[in-house]
Each structure stands twice: as structure tokens, then as C-alpha cells.
Amino acid sequence: MDFKILYQKYLANACTPEEKAFVEAEIERAKAVSEELFKEHTRIELTPAEDQDVLRARKKWNTATFVKTAVISVLSCVVVGCVTIAAVYGISISSANRNMKYDNQQAEQAVKEYIYQHAAANYSIPNASIDTVYVKEEDRDLEMKGPLRKSYYMIEYEAKLPGYEFEAEMNSRTGEITITDVDRY
């Protein structure tokens, strides 16, 4: 008798009483054999000392796994943050450089002329001429207002005329110059 065919009949409840008895006997025999095989190989009795060693090893492994996971998570966040910051500042700086109305020499000359005109109109400075104005760039602040493609620099200048010291800011995108401080020395 073929067990597979008889088993299919048994499941469909279409077998004779002898076939049913044969299938049930085979199933019981298979259960007994598998119980004997697995009983010998899977039953391990641990002593309390071995139990503690297993618990200690499990705890050590769990701790190591947690530490690895935490380190990988933190490093992933740092990498994502660095990439984001680099992308934002990269776009902003390249846009600010592209949006500059004047190059450095032209900007210094424009500030020099503006400060000279302002000083000539508002202060009496003897022997003042455009050549006596000394201009030096102090600081460049990247302004990222609005879309990053419209970024620009606010460039701070320090200018000296005989007896006066001026501080001015220039918007690199528009070329607008503003005097922020005048000191007498």
C-alpha cells in the first residue's frame, strides 16, 4: 500500500476501515520514532552553575549588541547631519559668490567713494581726497534669508580718513552701502 495515497484518502475521509487503521498505525509509529530521536538529542540538563554562565554570556552579548546598535545609530545621524549641512552651505556659498555685484577690488573702490562723498558732505576734513581714504575688509557674513539661491554676503569694511574712522556694510547682491559707525580719533 502507498502511504501518500492512503493518507490523502484519510484526510478526505474516503478510506476503508482497514486503510484508516493502517494510516493511524503509521502515524503512531512515526510519532514514537521522532520522540525517541529528539528526546535523546535535545534534552540537556543544566546545572545551576552552567545556568549562571549562560545568563552571564547572554547579558554580555545583549550589552555588546546594544552598544553596537547605539554607535551605528549615532554615527548615521552624524553623517546625515554633516551631509545636510554641507549641502545647505555649499548651495548658499556658491549662490552668494555668483550673486556678487562687484568683485573685491570694485567693492572696495565703491565703499571708498561712498565714504569719501559722505565725509565730504557731512564733515569738514582738511586735505581730504579720495586717495586719503584707506579701506580694509573686516568681515564677510553669509546671509541665507529666503531661498538658498538668493544667498548673499554682508561685507563689513573699516575705512579711515584723517581724524575719522568709519565702519560700513555692503550688501554684495545689491551693492547697497550703509555706514554703521563713525568714530573720531
C-alpha positions in Angstrom: 0.0 0.0 0.0 1.2 3.5 -0.9 1.1 5.7 2.3 0.8 9.0 0.4 -2.3 7.9 -1.5 -3.9 6.4 1.6 -3.1 9.5 3.7 -4.9 11.7 1.1 -7.9 9.4 1.2 -7.7 9.5 5.0 -7.8 13.3 5.0 -10.7 13.3 2.6 -12.5 10.8 4.8 -12.9 8.4 1.9 -11.0 5.3 3.0 -12.0 1.9 4.2 -11.6 0.9 7.9 -8.5 -1.2 7.1 -6.9 1.7 5.3 -7.8 4.0 8.2 -6.2 1.6 10.7 -3.1 1.3 8.5 -2.7 5.2 8.3 -3.2 5.7 12.0 -0.7 2.9 12.9 1.9 4.5 10.6 1.3 8.0 12.2 1.7 6.5 15.7 4.9 4.7 14.7 6.3 7.9 13.2 5.5 9.8 16.4 7.2 7.2 18.6 10.3 7.3 16.4 10.6 11.1 16.4 10.0 11.3 20.1 12.9 8.9 20.7 15.2 10.7 18.4 14.5 14.2 19.7 14.4 13.1 23.3 18.0 12.0 23.2 19.5 15.0 21.3 17.6 18.0 22.6 17.2 17.3 26.3 20.2 18.9 28.0 20.1 19.3 31.8 22.0 22.3 33.0 23.4 22.6 36.5 22.8 25.9 38.3 26.4 26.9 37.7 26.0 26.4 33.9 22.7 28.3 34.1 24.5 31.3 35.6 27.2 31.1 32.9 24.6 31.1 30.2 22.8 34.1 31.7 26.1 36.0 32.1 27.0 35.2 28.5 23.6 36.3 27.3 23.8 39.5 29.2 27.3 40.2 27.8 26.1 39.5 24.2 23.0 41.7 24.7 25.1 44.6 26.0 27.6 44.3 23.1 24.7 44.2 20.6 23.1 47.3 22.2 26.4 49.2 22.2 27.0 48.4 18.5 23.5 49.4 17.6 23.7 52.7 19.5 27.1 53.6 18.0 25.8 52.8 14.5 22.7 54.9 15.1 24.6 57.9 16.4 27.2 57.7 13.5 24.4 57.5 11.0 22.7 60.6 12.5 26.1 62.5 12.4 26.7 61.5 8.8 23.2 62.6 7.7 23.6 65.9 9.6 27.0 66.6 8.1 25.7 65.8 4.6 22.7 68.1 5.1 24.8 71.0 6.5 27.4 70.6 3.7 24.6 70.7 1.1 22.9 73.8 2.6 26.2 75.7 3.0 27.5 74.5 -0.4 24.5 75.8 -2.2 24.5 79.1 -0.1 28.1 79.9 -0.6 28.1 79.2 -4.3 25.0 81.2 -4.8 26.4 84.1 -2.7 29.6 84.1 -4.8 27.5 84.0 -8.0 25.2 86.8 -6.8 28.0 89.3 -6.0 27.5 92.5 -7.9 31.2 93.6 -7.6 34.4 91.8 -7.3 36.6 92.6 -4.2 38.5 95.5 -5.8 35.4 97.1 -7.3 33.6 96.7 -3.9 36.5 98.4 -2.0 36.5 101.2 -4.6 32.7 101.7 -4.3 33.0 101.8 -0.5 35.9 104.2 -0.7 33.9 106.6 -3.0 30.8 106.3 -0.9 32.6 107.1 2.4 34.5 110.0 0.8 31.3 111.5 -0.5 29.6 111.0 2.9 32.6 112.6 4.7 32.8 115.5 2.3 29.1 116.2 2.7 28.8 115.8 6.5 32.3 116.5 8.0 34.9 119.1 7.4 38.1 117.2 6.9 41.1 119.2 5.8 43.3 117.9 3.0 40.8 115.1 2.3 40.7 113.4 -1.1 39.6 110.1 -2.5 43.3 109.0 -2.2 43.4 109.6 1.6 40.6 107.1 2.3 42.1 103.8 3.5 39.6 100.9 3.2 40.0 97.4 4.7 37.6 94.5 4.6 36.8 93.3 8.1 34.3 90.5 7.9 32.0 88.6 5.5 28.7 87.3 6.9 26.8 84.8 4.8 23.1 85.8 4.7 20.7 82.9 4.0 17.3 84.5 4.0 14.7 83.1 1.8 15.6 80.6 -0.9 19.2 79.4 -0.7 19.7 80.5 -4.3 19.3 84.1 -3.2 22.0 84.0 -0.6 24.5 86.9 -0.4 27.3 88.3 1.7 27.1 91.3 4.1 30.6 92.6 3.9 31.8 94.8 6.7 34.5 97.4 5.9 36.6 99.7 8.0 37.7 103.0 6.4 40.0 105.7 7.8 40.2 109.3 6.9 42.4 111.8 8.7 40.8 112.1 12.1 37.9 109.8 11.4 37.2 106.1 11.4 34.1 104.8 9.5 32.5 101.3 9.6 30.3 100.4 6.7 28.4 97.4 5.4 27.8 96.4 1.8 25.2 94.1 0.5 27.1 92.0 -2.1 23.9 91.3 -4.1 22.5 94.8 -4.5 25.7 96.8 -3.9 23.9 98.9 -1.3 26.3 100.5 1.2 25.4 101.6 4.7 27.6 103.5 7.2 27.1 101.8 10.6 29.5 103.7 12.8 31.6 106.9 12.7 34.3 107.4 15.3 36.6 110.4 15.8 40.2 109.7 16.9 
